[in-house]
């Protein structure tokens, strides 16, 4: 290819790269591990550009031509952004299960007053929820789990070619199913602490009825917190191991992989 021909291809290459960036960048904003608010924006942008550079030579022949009008271009980019956010959100829901479990555990063991800003949720959250959110990001990056959503993103161009409309019905059903699965997983992860809280509350109630003059609840509150922290420390490796297996199973059935 001569220099003049190469220069003539630059506008088309720029359009194709921007089209890929719309889906890949939108997905990367919410992916677990790579899309965390703690990750610098420049690093996330660099990763997205690197993925675009890798996929562009492979996907360029199947990309649609540039629309003639600005309206068609805006609709095309908006569709790609929606597809990227949908794929990324399906993966993010699996990591939210661990954060939700951490929030529930904090309330169950009496740490509801320890509120702090949680960038994962974009609002205030409990320290245990923040701990679990950081653990989810670290596990996703250290175990290579993040590669499954990236592979699903690359395979999504075969399932949903660029320019094809996002099927609203199946997409909504997938989000609802993933949300239900995320909440169910969170409750399973927090179940041992829930059982402990129920037993301690029941025991405190029985002691209060047996000895009404004693200030049982003054002693029970710190005892519940200490027992909860001890049980959480003992079960944390098992909780994280169970979440990792469940997240891997959830990522394996993402659109394009399942």
C-alpha positions in Angstrom: 0.0 0.0 0.0 1.4 3.4 -1.0 1.6 6.3 1.3 -1.3 8.1 -0.5 -3.5 5.0 -0.2 -2.6 4.6 3.5 -3.5 8.2 4.2 -6.7 7.8 2.4 -7.6 4.9 4.7 -7.0 6.9 7.8 -10.6 8.3 8.2 -12.0 4.8 7.8 -9.6 3.4 10.4 -10.4 6.2 12.8 -14.1 5.5 12.4 -13.6 1.8 13.0 -11.4 2.4 16.0 -13.9 4.8 17.5 -16.7 2.3 17.0 -14.8 -0.4 18.8 -13.8 2.0 21.5 -17.5 2.8 22.1 -18.3 -0.8 23.1 -15.0 -1.7 24.7 -14.7 1.5 26.6 -18.2 1.3 27.9 -17.7 -2.3 29.0 -14.4 -1.5 30.7 -16.0 1.2 32.8 -18.0 -1.3 34.8 -15.9 -4.6 34.5 -14.9 -6.0 37.9 -11.2 -5.4 38.7 -10.5 -3.3 35.6 -13.4 -0.9 36.0 -12.9 -0.1 39.7 -13.0 3.6 40.7 -9.7 3.1 42.4 -8.0 2.3 39.0 -6.7 5.6 37.5 -8.7 6.7 34.5 -5.5 7.0 32.4 -4.7 3.3 33.0 -8.3 2.3 32.1 -8.1 4.4 28.9 -4.7 2.8 28.0 -6.1 -0.7 28.5 -9.1 0.1 26.4 -6.9 1.5 23.6 -4.7 -1.6 23.8 -7.7 -3.9 23.4 -9.0 -1.8 20.4 -5.6 -2.1 18.8 -5.6 -5.8 19.2 -9.1 -6.4 17.9 -9.2 -3.9 15.1 -7.3 -5.9 12.5 -9.5 -8.9 13.2 -12.9 -7.2 13.4 -12.4 -4.4 10.8 -13.8 -6.5 7.9 -17.1 -7.1 9.7 -17.7 -3.5 10.9 -20.5 -1.5 9.2 -19.6 1.5 6.9 -19.7 5.0 8.3 -23.2 6.4 8.2 -23.8 9.4 6.0 -25.6 11.6 8.6 -24.8 12.6 12.1 -28.0 11.0 13.3 -27.1 7.6 12.1 -23.6 7.9 13.5 -25.0 8.9 16.9 -27.4 6.0 16.9 -24.7 3.6 16.0 -22.4 4.8 18.7 -25.2 4.8 21.3 -26.1 1.2 20.4 -22.4 0.1 20.8 -22.2 1.9 24.2 -25.4 0.2 25.3 -24.1 -3.2 24.3 -20.8 -2.6 26.2 -22.6 -1.4 29.3 -24.9 -4.4 29.2 -22.0 -6.9 29.0 -20.0 -5.2 31.6 -22.9 -4.9 34.0 -23.6 -8.7 33.7 -20.0 -9.3 34.9 -20.2 -6.6 37.5 -23.2 -8.2 39.2 -21.1 -11.2 40.1 -18.7 -9.0 42.0 -21.6 -7.1 43.6 -22.6 -10.3 45.3 -19.4 -10.2 47.5 -20.0 -6.5 48.3 -23.6 -7.2 49.2 -22.6 -10.0 51.4 -20.1 -7.7 53.2 -22.8 -5.1 53.8 -25.1 -7.7 55.2 -22.4 -9.1 57.4 -21.6 -5.7 58.8 -25.2 -5.1 59.8 -25.5 -8.6 61.3 -22.5 -8.3 63.6 -23.2 -4.8 64.8 -20.9 -2.7 62.6 -23.7 -0.6 61.0 -22.3 2.6 62.5 -18.9 2.3 60.7 -19.9 4.1 57.5 -17.4 5.3 55.0 -17.4 6.4 51.3 -17.4 3.4 49.0 -16.3 4.2 45.5 -17.6 0.9 44.2 -21.2 1.8 45.2 -20.8 5.5 44.7 -22.3 6.1 48.2 -21.6 5.4 51.9 -21.1 1.8 52.9 -19.9 -0.3 55.7 -16.3 -1.2 56.3 -17.0 -4.9 55.7 -18.6 -4.1 52.3 -15.6 -2.0 51.3 -13.3 -4.9 52.4 -15.2 -7.4 50.3 -15.3 -5.1 47.3 -11.5 -4.7 47.4 -11.2 -8.5 47.8 -13.3 -9.1 44.8 -11.2 -6.7 42.7 -7.9 -8.2 43.9 -9.1 -11.8 43.3 -10.3 -10.9 39.8 -7.0 -9.4 38.9 -4.7 -11.9 40.6 -6.4 -15.1 39.4 -6.9 -14.0 35.8 -10.6 -14.0 36.2 -10.9 -10.7 34.4 -9.9 -12.5 31.2 -13.3 -14.2 30.9 -15.3 -11.0 30.5 -12.7 -9.6 28.1 -13.0 -12.8 26.0 -16.8 -12.5 26.2 -16.4 -8.9 25.0 -14.4 -10.0 22.0 -16.8 -12.8 21.2 -19.8 -10.5 21.5 -19.1 -9.1 18.0 -20.1 -12.5 16.6 -23.2 -12.7 18.7 -24.1 -9.0 18.3 -22.3 -7.5 15.3 -21.5 -3.8 15.4 -24.6 -1.9 14.3 -27.1 -4.6 15.2 -29.7 -3.5 17.7 -29.5 -4.8 21.2 -32.5 -7.1 21.8 -34.2 -5.4 24.7 -36.3 -8.4 25.9 -33.5 -11.0 26.2 -31.1 -8.4 27.5 -33.4 -7.4 30.3 -34.1 -11.0 31.1 -30.3 -11.7 31.4 -29.9 -8.7 33.7 -32.8 -9.8 35.9 -31.5 -13.4 36.1 -28.0 -12.1 36.9 -29.3 -9.8 39.6 -31.3 -12.6 41.2 -28.3 -14.9 41.1 -26.1 -12.2 42.6 -28.4 -11.6 45.5 -28.8 -15.4 46.1 -25.0 -15.8 46.2 -24.7 -12.9 48.6 -27.1 -14.5 51.0 -25.3 -17.8 50.8 -22.0 -16.1 51.6 -23.5 -14.2 54.6 -25.5 -17.2 55.9 -23.0 -18.3 58.6 -23.0 -14.8 60.1 -26.8 -14.6 59.8 -27.1 -17.9 61.7 -24.7 -16.6 64.4 -26.8 -13.3 64.8 -30.0 -15.3 65.1 -28.6 -17.6 67.7 -27.1 -14.8 69.7 -30.3 -12.7 69.6 -32.4 -15.7 70.6 -30.0 -16.5 73.5 -30.1 -12.9 74.6 -33.8 -12.9 74.6 -34.0 -16.0 76.7 -31.5 -14.7 79.2 -33.4 -11.4 79.5 -36.6 -13.3 80.3 -34.8 -15.5 82.8 -33.1 -12.6 84.6 -35.1 -9.4 83.9 -33.0 -7.3 86.3 -29.8 -8.0 84.4 -28.7 -5.7 81.6 -28.3 -8.5 79.1 -28.3 -6.4 76.0 -25.5 -4.2 77.3 -23.3 -7.2 77.3 -24.8 -8.9 74.3 -24.1 -6.1 71.8 -20.3 -6.1 72.1 -20.3 -9.9 72.5 -22.1 -10.2 69.2 -19.7 -7.9 67.5 -16.6 -9.8 68.8 -18.1 -13.2 68.0 -19.0 -12.0 64.5 -15.5 -10.6 63.8 -13.9 -13.8 65.0 -16.2 -16.0 62.9 -15.7 -13.7 59.9 -11.9 -14.0 60.3 -12.2 -17.8 60.5 -14.5 -18.1 57.5 -13.1 -15.4 55.2 -10.9 -17.7 53.2 -13.8 -20.1 52.6 -16.1 -17.2 51.7 -13.7 -15.8 49.1 -13.0 -19.3 47.7 -16.8 -19.9 47.3 -17.3 -16.5 45.7 -14.4 -17.1 43.3 -15.8 -20.4 42.1 -19.3 -18.9 41.7 -17.9 -15.8 39.8 -16.0 -18.0 37.5 -19.1 -20.0 36.7 -21.1 -16.8 36.2 -18.4 -15.4 33.8 -18.3 -18.6 31.9 -21.9 -18.2 30.7 -21.7 -14.5 29.7 -23.1 -13.8 26.3 -20.6 -15.0 23.7 -19.2 -17.7 26.0 -22.2 -19.6 27.3 
